[in-house]
Amino acid sequence: MVVGAALAAVIALPGCAPAGFDAGAADYGNAAEPASNDVQASPGATGEAVAAADPTAEATAPADPAGGGEANTPEISDEVATTALNATKVARMGSTVQDEDGFVLYRFDKDSDDPAKSNCNGDCAKIWPPAVTNDGEPTLKGVDKSLVGTVTRADGTKQLTLKGWPLYRYIGDKKPGQWKGQNVSGTWFVITPAGTKNLTCLPAVSKPVAPPSDGTSGDAGSGEAGGDYSY
């Protein structure tokens, strides 16, 4: 029985850990903290995944506006705005939603979906940049338009939501298709096209990267775990 369990663990490892995974290079912090929904961490899991195209039909659809008048909504630059939500399958993780640049999007357990509300502001939003929008009408690929909406953030900007959950990127992801934000603080998870948490591959609970020192998200996230942040 012990031999069988050990063999199963060895077999399970390649199914979740990416090729070339170096256990010594990954710092997942407090592995003893229970993961979401009592799901155990996947052995050797990291977010170093390679994106694979998901052949789904493409459609463009408007999002449902949420709160706040258009006249009071701050205009954001095109460089900051999220203009696409694409359902894309990623090696070892499976279904993800990615933005126009191929970066994986996440949901936050401390937010709410009914009604939609973002509770990630200040330094949290520097580590987890919200998927903000001007018109609430991203191009959709493999994402049901009826699940897409917006929520007004504390600063007045509009953020895209999926099934009510506000969407974010993670500055710890340095390349398209990475999902190093999975299970960070036990509260951040890759979101599926249905708006649910993707728990297919679950690393041990880890700390987030430190917020950028210059107050922007572009050059931040050295990849090293930050301090005792709660987000």
N, C-alpha and C positions, 0 to 999 in steps of 0.2 A: 504493500500500500504506500509506504514512504517513497519507494523507488518510483512508483507510478505518479505520485504527486510531483516529485522532482522533475520527472520527464515532462509532465504537463507544463510546468513552469518554464522549462527550456524551450518547449514548442511555442508557448505563448509569447515569449520575449520578442522574436523576430516579427511577430504579427503587429506589434505596436511600436517597438523601438525602431528608429530609422537606421538605415545603413551607416556604419561608421560611428555609431553612438559611443561616446566616451563617458562612462558613468562618473569618472573623476572630475569631469569638466562641468557637470550639471549640479546646481545647488538648488534643491527643492525644499530646503528649510525644514519646517516642522512636519515631518512625515507622519507623526502620531496624531495630528489633528484630523478628525473624521472628515472624509470627503463628502461632497454633495449627495443627498438622497441615500446615504449609507452605502454608496458604491465604493468598492475598494480600488485603490490606485493600481493602474496597470504597470506591471514590472517593466522598468527601464524606459518608461514613456517620456518623450520630450516633444517639443513643438517643431522640431526640425523636419518638416514634411515637405514633399514635393507635390505641387499642385498638378492635378490631371483634369483635363477638360471634361465637362459634363454636358453631353449632347442634349440640351433641353431647348424647347422653343423659346424664342425671344419675343417680348412684348413690351410696349411702353405704356405706362398707366399712371394716372395721377394718384397721389396719396391723399388720404382724408385729413384735412386740416384740423389741428387741435388747439383751441384756445388762442386768445390774443388777436388783435386786429393787424391787418397787413401793414397799415401805416405806422404801427408801433414796433414792427419787427426790424431789428438792425440788419443792414445789408452785409453779407459776407463775401469775400473775394472768391472768384472761381477756383483758385488754387486750393482753398480750404474746403469748399463745398463737396459733398459726396453726391455724385451724379449717376451712380449705377449700383444696383444690388443684383449680384449674379450668383445663382446657385451653382456651386462648383464642388466636385469631389476631390478630396485631398488624400494622398496615400496615408494609410494607417489611421486616419481620423474619419474619413468618409464625408458625409454631407456637411458643407459649410456655406455661409453666405459671404461673398467677397465684394469689395468696392471696385470702382473702375480701374484701380491700379493693381488689383489682384490680392489685396491685403484682407486677411480674415477678420470678420467682425464678431463682436462679443456682446453678451448681456451680463447684467450685474444683479446679483441677488438682493442687494439693498435698494434697488429701484422698485417701482411698482408698475403693474401692467393694467390695472383696472381700478381707478383711472391711471393712465400712463403718467409717470413722473420720474425725472432723473434726480438722483441724489448724489451725483458725482460732479463736484464743482471744485474750484481752486486748484490745489496741487493734484488732486485726483484727476481732473480733466486734462492736466498736462501729461500725466502718465497714460491716461485712457482718453485720447481725443474723441469727442463726440462726433457722430456722423451728421454734421450740420447741413442745412439745405436752405436755399432761398425760396424755391417754388414748391418744395414737397413732392416733386415729380421726377424721381430717378428713373432711368431706363431699367427695366426689369428683365431678367433672364432666369426662368425657372422658379420665380417667386410669385405667389398669388397676389395680385394687386389688392384684393380685399383685405389682406393682412397688413398692408403697408400704410402707415400714417405718420403724423408728426406730433411732437410735444414741445411746448414752449419752455425753454430752460430759464434758470434764474436770471441770466443776463439778457433775456429777451430774444435770443436766437432760437431758431427752430431746429429740432433734432429729429432725424428719421427714427421711426419705431417699426417693429415687426411683431405682429400680434400683441401690440401694446408695449412691448419691451424696447426701451431706448437702445440704440446701437452705438458701438464704440470700436475704435481701433486700439492697438496696444503698441506703445513705442518700443517695447522689447522685441517686437517682430521686425527684423531688419530686411527681410526679403519677402516677396509675395509667396503665399502658400504656407508660411510658417504659422504656428499656433502656440507660441511659447506663453501666451496668456492663459492657457487652459488650466483651471483650478488654482490660479493665483489667489492667495488669501482664502481659499475655499469658497470664494464668492463670484469669481469670474469664469465664464464658460463660453466656448465656441457656440454660436447660435446656428440652428438648422433653418432651412427654408420654411419650416412650419412654425418657427418661433420658439421651439423647445431647446433645452440644453442638449448638446451633443456629448454624451458620456461614453462614447465608443472607446476612446483611449484617454485614460485619466491619470496624469502624473500625480505624484504626492503633492500635497499643499506646499506652495512656495511663496516667497515674498515678492512684491513687485519691484521692478527696477526703480532707481531713484528718479525723482522729477528732474527735468533739465534745469541747470543752474542759470541759464540765460533767459528763462521765462518763456521759451518756445519749445515746441515738440519736435522740431526738425532734426536737431543734432543730439537729441537726448537718448537716455537709456543705453548705458555702456554695456548692458548685458549682465552686470553684476547686481546682485540683490540689494535693494535699498534698505532703509531703516525699518522701524516698526510701524509702517504705515498701515492704516486700517482699510485700504482700498487697493 
